[in-house]
Amino acid sequence: MDWDELRGLRDAELKRVDVYQGVILYNSLTTRRKNQVAKYRQALLDLPQEYDDPQDALENFPKKPTWMK
C-alpha cells in the first residue's frame, strides 16, 4: 500500500461521513452521535500526518462508530 491508495480509502470514507454532516440528518443526531461523527472525521483527516508509513496508517485506520452505515 502506498500513500495514494491510503488517501483514496480515507477520501471514500470521508464522503460517507459527510452524509451525516448534512443539516437535516445532522440535526436528527443526538449530541453523543454528533461528537462521534466529529471525532471520527477528524481522525480520518489526521491519519496521513500521524504515521510515517502508509502500512502503519492502514493498520491504525480509525474505526467508525458502529451505528454508522
N, C-alpha and C positions, 0 to 999 in steps of 0.2 A: 504494500500500500504506500502511496506517496501523498504529499500534501494536497495535490489537486483532487485526488479521489476522496480524501477525508473531507475536504471542504465541500465537495459535491454531496456527500452524505449529510453533512451538517446543514447545508443550504436547503436540502429537501426537507429535513426535519424542521427547520425554521419556518418554512412555508406552512407546514402542518400546524405549528404552534401559532402562527399569525392568524389563523382562522379564529382562535379564541380571543384575539385582540380586537375583533370587530365589535362595534359598540353594542349591538343587540345581544350577542352571545356573551360578551364580557360582562355586561350589566346583569346577566342572569346567574353569573357565578357567585359563589359565596366568597367572602373575604379570604378564607383559607385557600380556596382554589385559585383566586386571583394571585395570591402570593406564590403559590406553587408554579403557576404559569410564568410569572416574572422571574423566579429563581431558575427555572429550567431554561428559559430563553437566554438569560444572562450566562448560564453555564455553557450553552452552545456557542454563544458569541465569544466567550473567553477561551474556548478549547484550543485554538491554534497557538495562543500565547502562553498557555500553561505547560506545554510539553515541547521538548527539543526534537522528538522523533515522532513521525506520524503513526507508527505502530503503537507507541506508548499512548498517544492520544486516543487511538481507536479502542485500546484495551480499557481506557478510562472514560469512554464516551458517556455523557450524562444519561441517567435513567429518567425517562419521562414519567410523570405521575400515572399511576395505574388507571385512573379514571379517564385519561385522555385516549382518544382513538388514534 
